[in-house]
Amino acid sequence: MANIDFQSFSASDNFRLARSKTLYQLADGAYNIIQIPKFAFIDQLWFIVTQAYAGGSGATATIGWTGNATTASAAGFMAAGTTLARAAGTKIMTADTAAGSKGKWFSDGSGCVTITLAASTDSTLLRGFVFVRYSVLH
C-alpha cells in the first residue's frame, strides 16, 4: 500500500516573547495579564519575583489561563507550590506538573494568561513579572 499524504503545512518560523505589566502591590484577586492570540502555542512561561511576600503568612500566587473556548484554569501553568510567591527568584512552568506546564495550545480562540493572588496578610506585597514565549501557527 502506498503512503497517503496527511501532511500539515501549519508552521511558524518565529517565537514571540510577551511580558506582563509590573505586578506591584496588587490586592488579592484574579488578573488577566497577557493576551494570547488564537492558534498560539505557549511553550514556556517564567514567573520572576523581584520582591516576595513577607511579614505575614499564607500568601500564594497561581498562574493559569482563561479563554480559548475552554474552562478557565487558575493554576493551569503553575500551582502555588511552584510559583513560591514568598521567595524571590525566577520560576519556570516546566518545573510544575499542572495540565499546561508542558505547553498549551490556544486552538479554539484567543485567551489570557492569568495570575491569581490569594490569602495575603503580608505587610510586604509581591512585586514581579510574568514572561510567556509562544508561537502562532496558522
PyRosetta script that sets phi, psi and omega in degrees:
from pyrosetta import init, pose_from_sequence

init()
pose = pose_from_sequence("MANIDFQSFSASDNFRLARSKTLYQLADGAYNIIQIPKFAFIDQLWFIVTQAYAGGSGATATIGWTGNATTASAAGFMAAGTTLARAAGTKIMTADTAAGSKGKWFSDGSGCVTITLAASTDSTLLRGFVFVRYSVLH")
pose.set_psi(1, 136.1)
pose.set_omega(1, -179.6)
pose.set_phi(2, -77.9)
pose.set_psi(2, 154.0)
pose.set_omega(2, 175.0)
pose.set_phi(3, -65.4)
pose.set_psi(3, 141.2)
pose.set_omega(3, 176.5)
pose.set_phi(4, -105.3)
pose.set_psi(4, 128.6)
pose.set_omega(4, -179.8)
pose.set_phi(5, -66.3)
pose.set_psi(5, 127.7)
pose.set_omega(5, 175.4)
pose.set_phi(6, -143.1)
pose.set_psi(6, 45.2)
pose.set_omega(6, -174.1)
pose.set_phi(7, -84.2)
pose.set_psi(7, 153.4)
pose.set_omega(7, 175.0)
pose.set_phi(8, -107.7)
pose.set_psi(8, 140.7)
pose.set_omega(8, 175.6)
pose.set_phi(9, -111.8)
pose.set_psi(9, 15.5)
pose.set_omega(9, 175.3)
pose.set_phi(10, -80.2)
pose.set_psi(10, 115.5)
pose.set_omega(10, -177.6)
pose.set_phi(11, -150.3)
pose.set_psi(11, 158.8)
pose.set_omega(11, 176.1)
pose.set_phi(12, -138.1)
pose.set_psi(12, 142.3)
pose.set_omega(12, 179.4)
pose.set_phi(13, -111.6)
pose.set_psi(13, 15.5)
pose.set_omega(13, 177.9)
pose.set_phi(14, -147.5)
pose.set_psi(14, 160.7)
pose.set_omega(14, 175.2)
pose.set_phi(15, -117.6)
pose.set_psi(15, 148.6)
pose.set_omega(15, 176.3)
pose.set_phi(16, -112.7)
pose.set_psi(16, 141.8)
pose.set_omega(16, 177.2)
pose.set_phi(17, -119.1)
pose.set_psi(17, 124.8)
pose.set_omega(17, -179.3)
pose.set_phi(18, -121.0)
pose.set_psi(18, 148.4)
pose.set_omega(18, -180.0)
pose.set_phi(19, -125.9)
pose.set_psi(19, 142.1)
pose.set_omega(19, 175.1)
pose.set_phi(20, -74.3)
pose.set_psi(20, 167.3)
pose.set_omega(20, 166.7)
pose.set_phi(21, -63.2)
pose.set_psi(21, 165.1)
pose.set_omega(21, 176.3)
pose.set_phi(22, -64.8)
pose.set_psi(22, 124.2)
pose.set_omega(22, 175.4)
pose.set_phi(23, -81.6)
pose.set_psi(23, 107.8)
pose.set_omega(23, -172.1)
pose.set_phi(24, -138.6)
pose.set_psi(24, 114.3)
pose.set_omega(24, 175.6)
pose.set_phi(25, 49.8)
pose.set_psi(25, 46.7)
pose.set_omega(25, 178.7)
pose.set_phi(26, -82.5)
pose.set_psi(26, 144.5)
pose.set_omega(26, 175.7)
pose.set_phi(27, -71.9)
pose.set_psi(27, 162.1)
pose.set_omega(27, 174.5)
pose.set_phi(28, -56.1)
pose.set_psi(28, 139.5)
pose.set_omega(28, 179.0)
pose.set_phi(29, 155.4)
pose.set_psi(29, 178.1)
pose.set_omega(29, 178.3)
pose.set_phi(30, -104.7)
pose.set_psi(30, 131.8)
pose.set_omega(30, -176.3)
pose.set_phi(31, -125.7)
pose.set_psi(31, 133.7)
pose.set_omega(31, 169.1)
pose.set_phi(32, -81.0)
pose.set_psi(32, 122.3)
pose.set_omega(32, -172.6)
pose.set_phi(33, -116.6)
pose.set_psi(33, -28.6)
pose.set_omega(33, 179.7)
pose.set_phi(34, -142.4)
pose.set_psi(34, 124.6)
pose.set_omega(34, 178.3)
pose.set_phi(35, -81.0)
pose.set_psi(35, 136.3)
pose.set_omega(35, -179.4)
pose.set_phi(36, -118.3)
pose.set_psi(36, 128.2)
pose.set_omega(36, -178.4)
pose.set_phi(37, -76.5)
pose.set_psi(37, 160.9)
pose.set_omega(37, 173.2)
pose.set_phi(38, -61.0)
pose.set_psi(38, 145.4)
pose.set_omega(38, -179.6)
pose.set_phi(39, 72.4)
pose.set_psi(39, 19.8)
pose.set_omega(39, 176.2)
pose.set_phi(40, -93.1)
pose.set_psi(40, 143.2)
pose.set_omega(40, 172.6)
pose.set_phi(41, -116.0)
pose.set_psi(41, 116.4)
pose.set_omega(41, 176.8)
pose.set_phi(42, -84.7)
pose.set_psi(42, 122.7)
pose.set_omega(42, 179.1)
pose.set_phi(43, -110.9)
pose.set_psi(43, -11.2)
pose.set_omega(43, 177.9)
pose.set_phi(44, -158.6)
pose.set_psi(44, 147.5)
pose.set_omega(44, 177.9)
pose.set_phi(45, -145.4)
pose.set_psi(45, 134.7)
pose.set_omega(45, 177.6)
pose.set_phi(46, -120.8)
pose.set_psi(46, 141.1)
pose.set_omega(46, 174.3)
pose.set_phi(47, -117.4)
pose.set_psi(47, 113.3)
pose.set_omega(47, -176.8)
pose.set_phi(48, -107.9)
pose.set_psi(48, 112.8)
pose.set_omega(48, 179.6)
pose.set_phi(49, -98.2)
pose.set_psi(49, 113.0)
pose.set_omega(49, 178.7)
pose.set_phi(50, -93.4)
pose.set_psi(50, -23.9)
pose.set_omega(50, 174.2)
pose.set_phi(51, -140.9)
pose.set_psi(51, 115.4)
pose.set_omega(51, -176.6)
pose.set_phi(52, -83.4)
pose.set_psi(52, 158.7)
pose.set_omega(52, 170.8)
pose.set_phi(53, -58.3)
pose.set_psi(53, 141.3)
pose.set_omega(53, 178.1)
pose.set_phi(54, -158.8)
pose.set_psi(54, 161.7)
pose.set_omega(54, 175.1)
pose.set_phi(55, 82.6)
pose.set_psi(55, 16.0)
pose.set_omega(55, 179.3)
pose.set_phi(56, -158.9)
pose.set_psi(56, -146.6)
pose.set_omega(56, 178.4)
pose.set_phi(57, -155.5)
pose.set_psi(57, 157.7)
pose.set_omega(57, 170.8)
pose.set_phi(58, 83.9)
pose.set_psi(58, -9.1)
pose.set_omega(58, -175.8)
pose.set_phi(59, -64.0)
pose.set_psi(59, 135.8)
pose.set_omega(59, 179.5)
pose.set_phi(60, -136.0)
pose.set_psi(60, 161.2)
pose.set_omega(60, 172.5)
pose.set_phi(61, -138.5)
pose.set_psi(61, 138.4)
pose.set_omega(61, 172.0)
pose.set_phi(62, -129.3)
pose.set_psi(62, 152.1)
pose.set_omega(62, -178.9)
pose.set_phi(63, -124.6)
pose.set_psi(63, 128.4)
pose.set_omega(63, -177.6)
pose.set_phi(64, -147.7)
pose.set_psi(64, -146.3)
pose.set_omega(64, -178.8)
pose.set_phi(65, -148.1)
pose.set_psi(65, 164.3)
pose.set_omega(65, 170.6)
pose.set_phi(66, -140.3)
pose.set_psi(66, 159.5)
pose.set_omega(66, -179.2)
pose.set_phi(67, 91.7)
pose.set_psi(67, -156.3)
pose.set_omega(67, -179.1)
pose.set_phi(68, 63.7)
pose.set_psi(68, 21.4)
pose.set_omega(68, -179.6)
pose.set_phi(69, 55.2)
pose.set_psi(69, 30.1)
pose.set_omega(69, 177.9)
pose.set_phi(70, -130.2)
pose.set_psi(70, 173.9)
pose.set_omega(70, 177.7)
pose.set_phi(71, -70.1)
pose.set_psi(71, 133.6)
pose.set_omega(71, 178.1)
pose.set_phi(72, -62.8)
pose.set_psi(72, 150.3)
pose.set_omega(72, 178.1)
pose.set_phi(73, -134.9)
pose.set_psi(73, 105.6)
pose.set_omega(73, -175.2)
pose.set_phi(74, -64.1)
pose.set_psi(74, -27.1)
pose.set_omega(74, 179.9)
pose.set_phi(75, -123.3)
pose.set_psi(75, 32.5)
pose.set_omega(75, -175.8)
pose.set_phi(76, -66.8)
pose.set_psi(76, -27.7)
pose.set_omega(76, 177.2)
pose.set_phi(77, -100.7)
pose.set_psi(77, -45.4)
pose.set_omega(77, -176.4)
pose.set_phi(78, -145.4)
pose.set_psi(78, 125.1)
pose.set_omega(78, 175.4)
pose.set_phi(79, -84.3)
pose.set_psi(79, 169.8)
pose.set_omega(79, -177.7)
pose.set_phi(80, -57.9)
pose.set_psi(80, -32.1)
pose.set_omega(80, 179.8)
pose.set_phi(81, -69.1)
pose.set_psi(81, -17.6)
pose.set_omega(81, 177.7)
pose.set_phi(82, -100.6)
pose.set_psi(82, -37.4)
pose.set_omega(82, -178.8)
pose.set_phi(83, -68.5)
pose.set_psi(83, -31.3)
pose.set_omega(83, 178.0)
pose.set_phi(84, 42.9)
pose.set_psi(84, 62.7)
pose.set_omega(84, -175.7)
pose.set_phi(85, -66.4)
pose.set_psi(85, -9.7)
pose.set_omega(85, 178.6)
pose.set_phi(86, -96.8)
pose.set_psi(86, 13.8)
pose.set_omega(86, 178.5)
pose.set_phi(87, -140.6)
pose.set_psi(87, 129.5)
pose.set_omega(87, 177.1)
pose.set_phi(88, -69.5)
pose.set_psi(88, 154.7)
pose.set_omega(88, 177.3)
pose.set_phi(89, 135.8)
pose.set_psi(89, -178.1)
pose.set_omega(89, -179.5)
pose.set_phi(90, -103.6)
pose.set_psi(90, 126.4)
pose.set_omega(90, 178.9)
pose.set_phi(91, -115.1)
pose.set_psi(91, 149.8)
pose.set_omega(91, -174.7)
pose.set_phi(92, -129.0)
pose.set_psi(92, 139.6)
pose.set_omega(92, -173.1)
pose.set_phi(93, -63.4)
pose.set_psi(93, -30.3)
pose.set_omega(93, -177.6)
pose.set_phi(94, -69.9)
pose.set_psi(94, -7.7)
pose.set_omega(94, 174.9)
pose.set_phi(95, -82.9)
pose.set_psi(95, -8.3)
pose.set_omega(95, -178.6)
pose.set_phi(96, -95.3)
pose.set_psi(96, 172.3)
pose.set_omega(96, 175.4)
pose.set_phi(97, -117.5)
pose.set_psi(97, 12.1)
pose.set_omega(97, -179.9)
pose.set_phi(98, -62.6)
pose.set_psi(98, 162.2)
pose.set_omega(98, -175.7)
pose.set_phi(99, -53.8)
pose.set_psi(99, -38.9)
pose.set_omega(99, -177.8)
pose.set_phi(100, -99.8)
pose.set_psi(100, 9.5)
pose.set_omega(100, -173.7)
pose.set_phi(101, -71.1)
pose.set_psi(101, -14.7)
pose.set_omega(101, 178.0)
pose.set_phi(102, -108.4)
pose.set_psi(102, 6.0)
pose.set_omega(102, 178.4)
pose.set_phi(103, 137.7)
pose.set_psi(103, 153.2)
pose.set_omega(103, -179.0)
pose.set_phi(104, -145.9)
pose.set_psi(104, 126.8)
pose.set_omega(104, -179.1)
pose.set_phi(105, -102.0)
pose.set_psi(105, 121.5)
pose.set_omega(105, 177.6)
pose.set_phi(106, -95.7)
pose.set_psi(106, 74.0)
pose.set_omega(106, -172.8)
pose.set_phi(107, -87.7)
pose.set_psi(107, -25.8)
pose.set_omega(107, -173.1)
pose.set_phi(108, -99.3)
pose.set_psi(108, -5.9)
pose.set_omega(108, 179.8)
pose.set_phi(109, 167.2)
pose.set_psi(109, 171.3)
pose.set_omega(109, 176.5)
pose.set_phi(110, -73.7)
pose.set_psi(110, 171.4)
pose.set_omega(110, -179.8)
pose.set_phi(111, -162.7)
pose.set_psi(111, -167.0)
pose.set_omega(111, 178.9)
pose.set_phi(112, -138.5)
pose.set_psi(112, 143.4)
pose.set_omega(112, 166.0)
pose.set_phi(113, -78.2)
pose.set_psi(113, 137.2)
pose.set_omega(113, -177.8)
pose.set_phi(114, -122.1)
pose.set_psi(114, 155.2)
pose.set_omega(114, 169.6)
pose.set_phi(115, -128.0)
pose.set_psi(115, 135.5)
pose.set_omega(115, 178.8)
pose.set_phi(116, -117.6)
pose.set_psi(116, 120.8)
pose.set_omega(116, 179.4)
pose.set_phi(117, -106.4)
pose.set_psi(117, 134.8)
pose.set_omega(117, -174.5)
pose.set_phi(118, -147.7)
pose.set_psi(118, 156.2)
pose.set_omega(118, 169.8)
pose.set_phi(119, 61.9)
pose.set_psi(119, 29.9)
pose.set_omega(119, -177.7)
pose.set_phi(120, -82.1)
pose.set_psi(120, 121.9)
pose.set_omega(120, 169.5)
pose.set_phi(121, -120.3)
pose.set_psi(121, 19.0)
pose.set_omega(121, -171.5)
pose.set_phi(122, -83.8)
pose.set_psi(122, 145.5)
pose.set_omega(122, 175.8)
pose.set_phi(123, -83.7)
pose.set_psi(123, -25.8)
pose.set_omega(123, 173.7)
pose.set_phi(124, -105.3)
pose.set_psi(124, 117.3)
pose.set_omega(124, -176.3)
pose.set_phi(125, -94.3)
pose.set_psi(125, 161.0)
pose.set_omega(125, -177.2)
pose.set_phi(126, -61.4)
pose.set_psi(126, 142.1)
pose.set_omega(126, 169.5)
pose.set_phi(127, -136.3)
pose.set_psi(127, 133.5)
pose.set_omega(127, 180.0)
pose.set_phi(128, 178.0)
pose.set_psi(128, -165.6)
pose.set_omega(128, -176.9)
pose.set_phi(129, -144.4)
pose.set_psi(129, 157.5)
pose.set_omega(129, 169.1)
pose.set_phi(130, -122.0)
pose.set_psi(130, 132.7)
pose.set_omega(130, 175.2)
pose.set_phi(131, -116.5)
pose.set_psi(131, 141.3)
pose.set_omega(131, 178.8)
pose.set_phi(132, -131.1)
pose.set_psi(132, 132.4)
pose.set_omega(132, 173.7)
pose.set_phi(133, -109.2)
pose.set_psi(133, 127.1)
pose.set_omega(133, -179.6)
pose.set_phi(134, -146.8)
pose.set_psi(134, 164.9)
pose.set_omega(134, 176.0)
pose.set_phi(135, -131.1)
pose.set_psi(135, 142.4)
pose.set_omega(135, 178.8)
pose.set_phi(136, -102.1)
pose.set_psi(136, 127.4)
pose.set_omega(136, 179.4)
pose.set_phi(137, -117.5)
pose.set_psi(137, 122.6)
pose.set_omega(137, 179.1)
pose.set_phi(138, -108.8)
pose.dump_pdb("model.pdb")
